[in-house]
Amino acid sequence: MTKPHDKLRGAAAAKKTLLAGLRFTSLRLRLVVVFALVALTAAVSASGIAYWLNREAVLTRTQDSALSDFKQEMQNRAAALPEQPTQGELQHAANLMAGSSQHFSVMLMAKDENGRRVVGNSDLDAFTVADVPKSLQDAVTEKQPINGGNKHAYHLYWQRITQDDTPYLVGGATVDDGPTGYMLKSLEPEAKDLGSLAWSLGIATALALIGSALLAQAAATTVLKPVHRLGVAARRLGEGKLDTRLRVSGTDELAELSRTFNKTAENLEKKVADMSSRDESSRRFVADMSHELRTPLTAITAVTEVLEEELDAETGSVDPMIEPAVRLVVSETRRLNDLVENLMEVTRFDAGSAKLVIDDVDLADQITACIDARAWLDAVELDAERGIHARLDPRRLDVILANLIGNALKHGGSPVRVSVRVEGEDVVISVRDHGPGIPEDVLPHVFDRFYKASASRPRSEGSGLGLSIAMENARIHGGRIGAANSPEGGAVFTLHLPRDAAPLASATEEDAKDAREGGAAK
């Protein structure tokens, strides 16, 4: 039968595995994104710079060639016109100027003998005065003063414009004491070439981005695979598989990290093996010592029983002078006998050889029998309904109850109240006394072996192992014991046990078998 806490542990483990996978994927994604962003930034920057340089080079070359030809034609053709040309003369000159190798449209403007503006245009439908920006007209017709640095009254000016989504170059100049000329050259071929270049650079950028993503994926795999192996090895090490090691190759930082992990795991394995060996030696020493003490202790116990009978006899054969010493020997012998038995029980728990012998138990009857066997009926109040059954180990339950009730009677105050209730799949047994309670600084340590609240506390009649053994017996059942102070006064010990400990009994037997086989293998 699957316990609720086993399901919770399984769900928690699955959640941790899922989160680990998400973190792993997230790290891979971050590496790919960083690589892609770096590649995209570099590609876009390089493409932008290349496009800008090529654009300036293409436009500047075309612009310089067109303006140079226009300037030359103005000097050769427009300057040869009479001071007051006719419209036909302007038209003829414009047509001749437009026939240059640059294939631009030309418009010449002058004034006739009547002072009226005369216009000659090589392409009247495509190029008119309205196509020339007003700022350019003002600059072309503005007369500059003649000085040492300026030998011409008029200069050549140009401007780029866009009409109907088509780029154009507009230039203009005025001949000294002659007509004003404007040229219009389409930059559409250059724009198409630059558009093709932009597409090519865009495709190159996209290919660079895809290549960087593939490279990032490969790099992430190369980098994260050792990290993943390290994570798996760390989890195995945390699960107690101390012989886990990583394969080391290369001399980079990851290889150094793997070497450090292997060295750490090796040192940990040695320390754990050393501690296990010392712990095993200590347990074996305690077990051997307990067994060795039992033989002389049996003899001493027999002698003390005889002495105790003599003390209780009516004949009074024991010298009154030595009677206190005899009684002390009897008391200390019993205490020593309890201590040896408790040490042997603790040794069995430490060795993992403690077993459960499951039986169907009526809790009310079991508690009553425990109290009656120790003559505590007058000092203990029982609040338990008959008919509450549980499948437990009766002997170990008796040990738990005897230690809890005995501790309450010894250190608390009468009456001690024992109550039983059912909570879901568990039974809860509470033992409450009416004493001063347990100091807050002592509560976390009440189940520690041989714990003393104060170094100056008088020696107790007990072995100092009772509550510790009670806790171990509860744990082997799959339960627990809690200690607290009641708001109404006194200490309360609460025992939680499953109503059916049979599955744990089977698991305990399998663990003991594995431990025996492991010991034989060694």
C-alpha positions as CSV (number, residue, x, y, z in Angstrom):
1,M,0.0,0.0,0.0
2,T,1.4,3.4,-1.0
3,K,1.6,5.9,1.8
4,P,0.6,9.6,1.3
5,H,4.1,10.8,2.2
6,D,5.6,8.4,-0.4
7,K,3.3,10.0,-3.0
8,L,4.3,13.5,-1.8
9,R,8.0,12.5,-2.1
10,G,7.4,11.2,-5.6
11,A,5.6,14.3,-6.7
12,A,8.4,16.5,-5.2
13,A,11.0,14.5,-7.0
14,A,9.1,14.7,-10.3
15,K,8.8,18.5,-9.8
16,K,12.5,18.9,-9.1
17,T,13.3,16.9,-12.3
18,L,10.9,19.1,-14.3
19,L,12.4,22.3,-12.9
20,A,15.9,21.0,-13.6
21,G,14.9,20.3,-17.2
22,L,13.4,23.8,-17.6
23,R,16.5,25.4,-16.1
24,F,18.7,23.3,-18.5
25,T,16.5,24.4,-21.5
26,S,16.5,27.9,-20.3
27,L,20.3,28.0,-20.2
28,R,20.6,26.6,-23.7
29,L,18.0,29.1,-24.9
30,R,20.0,32.0,-23.3
31,L,23.2,30.9,-25.0
32,V,21.5,30.6,-28.4
33,V,19.8,34.0,-28.0
34,V,23.1,35.7,-26.9
35,F,24.9,34.1,-29.9
36,A,22.1,35.2,-32.2
37,L,22.0,38.7,-30.9
38,V,25.8,39.1,-31.2
39,A,25.7,37.7,-34.7
40,L,22.7,39.9,-35.7
41,T,24.3,43.0,-34.3
42,A,27.6,42.3,-36.1
43,A,25.9,41.4,-39.3
44,V,23.5,44.4,-39.3
45,S,26.3,46.7,-38.4
46,A,28.6,45.4,-41.2
47,S,25.7,45.4,-43.7
48,G,24.7,48.9,-42.7
49,I,28.2,50.2,-43.0
50,A,28.8,48.4,-46.3
51,Y,25.5,49.7,-47.7
52,W,26.2,53.2,-46.6
53,L,29.7,53.2,-48.1
54,N,28.5,51.7,-51.4
55,R,25.5,54.1,-51.6
56,E,27.7,57.1,-51.1
57,A,30.3,55.8,-53.6
58,V,27.7,55.1,-56.3
59,L,25.7,58.3,-55.8
60,T,28.9,60.4,-55.5
61,R,30.4,58.9,-58.7
62,T,27.1,59.4,-60.7
63,Q,26.6,62.9,-59.2
64,D,30.1,64.0,-60.0
65,S,30.1,62.7,-63.5
66,A,26.7,64.3,-64.3
67,L,27.6,67.7,-62.7
68,S,31.0,67.7,-64.4
69,D,29.4,67.1,-67.9
70,F,26.7,69.7,-67.2
71,K,29.2,72.3,-66.1
72,Q,31.3,71.6,-69.2
73,E,28.2,71.9,-71.5
74,M,27.2,75.1,-69.8
75,Q,30.7,76.5,-70.6
76,N,30.7,75.2,-74.2
77,R,27.0,75.6,-75.2
78,A,25.3,78.1,-73.0
79,A,28.2,80.6,-72.9
80,A,28.2,80.7,-76.7
81,L,24.6,82.0,-76.8
82,P,24.0,85.7,-77.5
83,E,23.2,87.9,-74.5
84,Q,19.5,88.0,-75.4
85,P,18.8,84.6,-77.0
86,T,15.6,83.6,-78.6
87,Q,13.5,80.7,-77.5
88,G,14.6,78.6,-80.5
89,E,18.3,79.2,-79.7
90,L,17.7,78.2,-76.1
91,Q,15.9,75.1,-77.3
92,H,18.6,74.1,-79.7
93,A,21.3,74.6,-77.1
94,A,19.3,72.6,-74.5
95,N,18.9,69.7,-76.9
96,L,22.6,69.7,-77.7
97,M,23.5,69.7,-74.0
98,A,21.1,66.8,-73.2
99,G,22.8,64.7,-75.8
100,S,25.8,64.1,-73.6
101,S,26.8,60.7,-72.3
102,Q,25.1,61.3,-69.0
103,H,21.6,61.5,-70.5
104,F,20.1,64.2,-68.4
105,S,17.3,66.7,-69.2
106,V,18.3,70.4,-69.6
107,M,16.4,73.6,-69.2
108,L,17.9,77.0,-70.2
109,M,16.4,80.3,-69.1
110,A,17.2,83.8,-70.2
111,K,15.6,87.2,-71.0
112,D,14.8,88.4,-74.6
113,E,15.2,92.0,-75.8
114,N,11.8,92.8,-74.3
115,G,12.9,91.7,-70.8
116,R,10.6,88.6,-70.9
117,R,11.8,85.3,-69.6
118,V,12.5,82.8,-72.4
119,V,12.8,79.1,-71.6
120,G,14.3,76.3,-73.7
121,N,13.8,72.8,-72.6
122,S,15.1,69.5,-74.0
123,D,12.2,67.6,-72.5
124,L,9.4,69.9,-71.8
125,D,7.0,67.3,-70.5
126,A,9.5,65.8,-68.0
127,F,11.4,68.9,-66.8
128,T,9.9,72.2,-66.0
129,V,10.6,75.1,-63.6
130,A,8.2,73.6,-61.1
131,D,10.6,70.7,-60.7
132,V,13.4,72.9,-59.5
133,P,13.3,73.6,-55.7
134,K,12.9,77.3,-54.9
135,S,16.0,77.2,-52.6
136,L,18.1,75.9,-55.5
137,Q,16.8,78.6,-57.9
138,D,17.7,81.3,-55.4
139,A,21.2,79.9,-54.9
140,V,21.9,79.5,-58.6
141,T,20.7,83.1,-59.5
142,E,22.4,84.7,-56.5
143,K,25.4,86.8,-57.7
144,Q,28.6,86.4,-55.5
145,P,31.1,89.3,-55.1
146,I,34.4,88.8,-57.1
147,N,37.5,88.8,-54.9
148,G,40.8,87.0,-54.6
149,G,39.1,83.8,-53.3
150,N,36.2,83.9,-55.7
151,K,36.8,84.4,-59.4
152,H,33.2,83.7,-60.6
153,A,30.0,85.6,-59.8
154,Y,27.9,82.5,-60.1
155,H,28.5,78.9,-58.9
156,L,27.2,75.4,-59.6
157,Y,24.7,74.1,-57.1
158,W,22.9,70.7,-56.8
159,Q,20.2,68.9,-54.8
160,R,18.7,65.4,-54.7
161,I,14.9,65.2,-54.9
162,T,12.3,62.5,-55.1
163,Q,9.3,62.6,-57.4
164,D,6.8,59.8,-57.7
165,D,9.1,57.5,-55.6
166,T,11.9,58.1,-58.1
167,P,15.1,59.8,-57.0
168,Y,16.6,62.6,-59.1
169,L,19.6,64.8,-59.2
170,V,18.9,68.5,-59.9
171,G,21.8,70.9,-60.7
172,G,21.9,74.5,-61.8
173,A,24.4,77.2,-62.8
174,T,24.4,80.7,-64.3
175,V,26.8,81.8,-67.0
176,D,28.3,85.2,-66.4
177,D,26.2,87.7,-68.5
178,G,24.4,84.6,-70.0
179,P,21.5,82.3,-69.5
180,T,20.7,80.1,-66.4
181,G,20.7,76.4,-66.9
182,Y,19.3,73.5,-64.9
183,M,19.8,69.8,-65.4
184,L,17.6,66.8,-64.2
185,K,19.1,63.4,-64.0
186,S,17.2,60.2,-62.9
187,L,19.0,58.2,-60.2
188,E,16.6,55.2,-60.7
189,P,19.3,52.8,-62.1
190,E,21.5,53.6,-59.1
191,A,18.5,53.2,-56.7
192,K,17.8,49.7,-58.3
193,D,21.4,48.7,-57.9
194,L,21.4,49.9,-54.3
195,G,18.1,48.0,-53.7
196,S,19.7,44.8,-55.0
197,L,22.7,45.4,-52.8
198,A,20.3,45.9,-49.8
199,W,18.5,42.6,-50.6
200,S,21.9,40.8,-50.9
201,L,23.1,42.2,-47.6
202,G,19.7,41.3,-46.0
203,I,20.0,37.7,-47.2
204,A,23.6,37.6,-46.0
205,T,22.5,38.9,-42.6
206,A,19.7,36.3,-42.4
207,L,22.2,33.5,-43.3
208,A,24.6,34.8,-40.7
209,L,21.9,34.8,-38.1
210,I,20.9,31.2,-39.0
211,G,24.5,30.1,-39.0
212,S,25.1,31.8,-35.6
213,A,22.1,30.0,-34.2
214,L,23.4,26.6,-35.4
215,L,26.8,27.5,-34.1
216,A,25.3,28.5,-30.8
217,Q,23.4,25.3,-30.6
218,A,26.6,23.3,-31.2
219,A,28.5,25.4,-28.7
220,A,25.7,25.1,-26.1
221,T,25.7,21.3,-26.6
222,T,29.5,21.3,-26.2
223,V,29.4,23.4,-23.1
224,L,26.2,22.1,-21.4
225,K,26.9,18.4,-22.0
226,P,29.7,18.4,-19.3
227,V,27.5,20.6,-17.1
228,H,24.7,18.1,-17.5
229,R,27.0,15.2,-16.7
230,L,28.2,17.1,-13.6
231,G,24.6,17.7,-12.5
232,V,23.8,14.0,-12.9
233,A,26.9,13.0,-11.0
234,A,26.1,15.5,-8.2
235,R,22.6,14.0,-7.9
236,R,24.0,10.5,-7.7
237,L,26.5,11.6,-5.1
238,G,23.6,13.2,-3.1
239,E,21.8,9.8,-3.3
240,G,24.7,8.2,-1.6
241,K,26.5,6.7,-4.6
242,L,29.9,7.8,-3.4
243,D,31.8,5.9,-6.1
244,T,30.4,8.3,-8.8
245,R,33.2,9.8,-10.9
246,L,33.3,12.0,-14.0
247,R,35.4,11.2,-17.2
248,V,37.9,14.0,-17.6
249,S,39.2,15.1,-21.0
250,G,40.9,18.3,-22.0
251,T,42.5,21.1,-20.1
252,D,39.8,23.8,-20.1
253,E,37.8,25.1,-17.1
254,L,35.2,22.4,-17.4
255,A,37.8,19.7,-17.3
256,E,39.3,21.4,-14.2
257,L,35.8,21.5,-12.6
258,S,35.4,17.7,-13.3
259,R,38.8,17.0,-11.7
260,T,37.8,19.0,-8.7
261,F,34.5,17.1,-8.5
262,N,36.3,13.8,-8.7
263,K,38.8,14.8,-6.0
264,T,35.9,16.0,-3.8
265,A,34.0,12.8,-4.3
266,E,37.0,10.7,-3.6
267,N,37.7,12.6,-0.3
268,L,34.1,12.4,0.7
269,E,34.0,8.6,0.0
270,K,37.1,8.2,2.1
271,K,35.7,10.2,5.0
272,V,32.4,8.5,4.9
273,A,34.1,5.1,4.7
274,D,36.2,6.1,7.7
275,M,33.3,7.4,9.6
276,S,31.2,4.2,8.8
277,S,34.1,2.1,9.9
278,R,34.4,3.9,13.2
279,D,30.7,3.9,13.7
280,E,30.6,0.2,13.0
281,S,33.4,-0.4,15.4
282,S,31.6,1.6,18.0
283,R,28.4,-0.3,17.5
284,R,30.3,-3.6,17.6
285,F,32.1,-2.5,20.7
286,V,28.8,-1.6,22.5
287,A,27.2,-4.8,21.4
288,D,30.1,-6.9,22.4
289,M,30.4,-5.1,25.7
290,S,26.7,-5.5,26.4
291,H,26.9,-9.2,25.6
292,E,30.0,-9.7,27.7
293,L,28.3,-7.8,30.6
294,R,25.2,-10.0,30.6
295,T,27.0,-13.1,32.0
296,P,28.5,-11.4,35.1
297,L,25.5,-9.2,35.4
298,T,23.2,-12.3,35.6
299,A,25.3,-13.6,38.4
300,I,25.3,-10.3,40.2
301,T,21.5,-10.0,39.7
302,A,21.0,-13.5,41.2
303,V,23.1,-12.5,44.2
304,T,21.3,-9.2,44.7
305,E,18.0,-11.0,44.6
306,V,19.2,-13.2,47.4
307,L,20.3,-10.2,49.3
308,E,17.0,-8.5,48.7
309,E,15.1,-11.5,50.0
310,E,17.3,-11.5,53.1
311,L,16.5,-7.8,53.6
312,D,12.8,-8.5,53.3
313,A,12.9,-11.5,55.5
314,E,11.5,-11.3,59.1
315,T,14.6,-12.9,60.6
316,G,16.6,-9.8,59.9
317,S,19.8,-11.7,59.1
318,V,21.5,-8.7,57.5
319,D,23.5,-6.4,59.7
320,P,21.7,-3.1,60.0
321,M,25.0,-1.3,59.5
322,I,25.4,-2.6,56.0
323,E,21.7,-2.6,55.0
324,P,21.9,0.8,53.2
325,A,24.9,-0.5,51.2
326,V,23.1,-3.7,50.3
327,R,20.0,-1.8,49.2
328,L,22.2,0.6,47.1
329,V,23.9,-2.5,45.4
330,V,20.4,-3.9,44.6
331,S,19.2,-0.6,43.2
332,E,22.3,0.0,41.1
333,T,22.4,-3.6,39.8
334,R,18.8,-3.2,38.5
335,R,19.8,0.1,36.9
336,L,22.9,-1.5,35.3
337,N,20.7,-4.3,34.1
338,D,18.3,-1.9,32.5
339,L,21.2,0.1,31.0
340,V,22.7,-3.0,29.3
341,E,19.3,-4.1,28.0
342,N,18.8,-0.6,26.6
343,L,22.2,-0.5,25.0
344,M,21.6,-3.8,23.3
345,E,18.3,-2.4,22.0
346,V,20.0,0.8,20.7
347,T,22.7,-1.4,19.0
348,R,20.0,-3.3,17.2
349,F,18.4,-0.1,15.9
350,D,21.8,1.3,14.8
351,A,22.6,-1.9,13.0
352,G,19.3,-1.9,11.3
353,S,18.4,-5.4,12.6
354,A,15.4,-4.4,14.6
355,K,12.2,-6.1,13.2
356,L,8.5,-5.6,13.7
357,V,6.3,-8.5,14.7
358,I,2.9,-7.4,13.6
359,D,-0.3,-8.3,15.4
360,D,-3.8,-6.9,15.7
361,V,-3.9,-4.7,18.8
362,D,-6.8,-3.2,20.7
363,L,-5.2,0.0,21.9
364,A,-7.3,0.4,25.0
365,D,-6.5,-3.1,26.1
366,Q,-2.8,-2.7,25.3
367,I,-2.5,0.5,27.3
368,T,-4.4,-1.0,30.2
369,A,-2.1,-4.0,30.2
370,C,1.0,-1.8,30.2
371,I,-0.2,0.3,33.1
372,D,-1.4,-2.8,35.1
373,A,1.9,-4.6,34.6
374,R,3.8,-1.8,36.2
375,A,1.3,-1.0,39.0
376,W,0.4,2.4,37.7
377,L,-3.4,2.1,37.8
378,D,-3.8,4.5,40.6
379,A,-1.6,7.2,39.0
380,V,-2.8,7.1,35.4
381,E,-6.1,8.1,33.8
382,L,-7.0,6.4,30.6
383,D,-9.3,8.1,28.0
384,A,-9.6,5.5,25.2
385,E,-12.6,3.8,23.7
386,R,-12.5,0.1,23.2
387,G,-12.6,-1.2,19.7
388,I,-9.8,1.1,18.2
389,H,-7.6,-1.5,16.6
390,A,-4.3,-1.2,14.8
391,R,-1.8,-3.6,13.3
392,L,1.4,-2.9,15.2
393,D,4.1,-4.7,17.2
394,P,2.6,-5.1,20.7
395,R,6.0,-5.5,22.4
396,R,7.5,-2.3,20.9
397,L,4.2,-0.4,21.6
398,D,4.5,-1.5,25.2
399,V,8.1,-0.2,25.3
400,I,7.0,3.2,23.9
401,L,4.1,3.5,26.3
402,A,6.2,2.4,29.3
403,N,8.8,5.0,28.6
404,L,6.4,7.8,27.9
405,I,4.2,7.1,31.0
406,G,7.1,6.3,33.2
407,N,8.9,9.5,32.2
408,A,5.7,11.5,32.9
409,L,5.4,9.9,36.4
410,K,9.0,10.4,37.2
411,H,9.5,14.0,36.0
412,G,6.0,15.3,35.9
413,G,3.1,15.1,38.3
414,S,0.2,12.8,38.9
415,P,-2.3,12.1,37.6
416,V,-0.9,11.3,34.2
417,R,-3.6,11.3,31.5
418,V,-3.4,9.0,28.5
419,S,-5.8,9.6,25.6
420,V,-6.3,7.9,22.3
421,R,-7.9,9.2,19.1
422,V,-8.0,8.4,15.4
423,E,-6.8,10.9,12.7
424,G,-7.3,9.6,9.2
425,E,-5.0,6.6,8.7
426,D,-3.1,7.2,12.0
427,V,-3.8,6.7,15.7
428,V,-2.7,9.4,18.1
429,I,-1.8,8.6,21.7
430,S,-1.2,11.6,24.0
431,V,0.5,11.3,27.4
432,R,0.1,14.4,29.6
433,D,1.4,15.0,33.1
434,H,0.7,17.8,35.6
435,G,4.3,18.8,36.4
436,P,6.2,22.0,35.8
437,G,6.6,21.2,32.1
438,I,9.8,21.1,30.0
439,P,12.1,24.1,29.6
440,E,12.0,25.6,26.1
441,D,15.8,25.1,25.6
442,V,15.4,21.4,26.5
443,L,12.5,20.6,24.3
444,P,14.6,20.0,21.1
445,H,16.8,17.6,22.9
446,V,14.5,15.4,25.0
447,F,14.9,12.5,22.6
448,D,18.7,12.7,22.5
449,R,20.6,9.9,24.0
450,F,22.1,10.6,27.5
451,Y,21.0,14.2,27.2
452,K,21.1,16.2,30.4
453,A,19.4,19.6,30.7
454,S,22.2,20.7,33.0
455,A,25.7,19.4,33.8
456,S,25.0,19.9,37.5
457,R,21.7,17.9,37.5
458,P,21.7,15.0,39.9
459,R,22.2,11.6,38.4
460,S,18.9,10.1,37.2
461,E,17.7,6.6,38.2
462,G,17.1,5.9,34.5
463,S,19.5,5.0,31.8
464,G,19.0,8.2,29.7
465,L,18.0,6.1,26.7
466,G,14.3,5.6,27.4
467,L,12.9,8.4,25.3
468,S,15.4,7.7,22.5
469,I,14.4,4.1,22.4
470,A,10.7,5.1,22.3
471,M,11.4,7.4,19.4
472,E,13.2,4.6,17.5
473,N,10.4,2.2,18.1
474,A,7.9,4.8,16.8
475,R,10.1,5.4,13.7
476,I,10.3,1.7,12.8
477,H,6.5,1.7,12.8
478,G,6.6,4.7,10.4
479,G,5.4,7.1,13.2
480,R,6.8,9.9,15.3
481,I,6.7,11.4,18.8
482,G,6.4,15.0,19.6
483,A,7.1,16.8,22.9
484,A,5.5,20.1,24.0
485,N,4.1,22.0,26.9
486,S,0.4,22.1,27.5
487,P,-1.2,25.6,27.8
488,E,-2.9,24.2,30.9
489,G,0.3,23.2,32.5
490,G,2.5,20.1,32.3
491,A,4.3,18.3,29.5
492,V,2.5,16.5,26.6
493,F,4.1,13.7,24.6
494,T,2.1,12.9,21.4
495,L,2.7,9.6,19.6
496,H,1.5,9.2,16.0
497,L,1.4,5.7,14.6
498,P,-0.1,4.3,11.4
499,R,-3.0,2.0,11.9
500,D,-1.4,-0.6,9.7
501,A,2.4,-1.0,9.9
502,A,2.5,-4.4,8.0
503,P,4.1,-2.9,4.8
504,L,6.9,-1.4,6.9
505,A,7.5,-4.7,8.6
506,S,8.1,-6.3,5.1
507,A,10.4,-3.4,4.2
508,T,12.3,-3.8,7.4
509,E,13.0,-7.5,6.8
510,E,14.2,-6.7,3.2
511,D,16.5,-4.0,4.5
512,A,17.9,-6.4,7.1
513,K,18.5,-9.0,4.5
514,D,20.3,-6.6,2.2
515,A,22.4,-5.5,5.2
516,R,23.4,-9.1,6.0
517,E,24.2,-9.8,2.3
518,G,26.3,-6.6,2.2
519,G,28.2,-7.5,5.3
520,A,28.9,-11.0,3.9
521,A,30.1,-9.5,0.7
522,K,32.6,-7.4,2.6
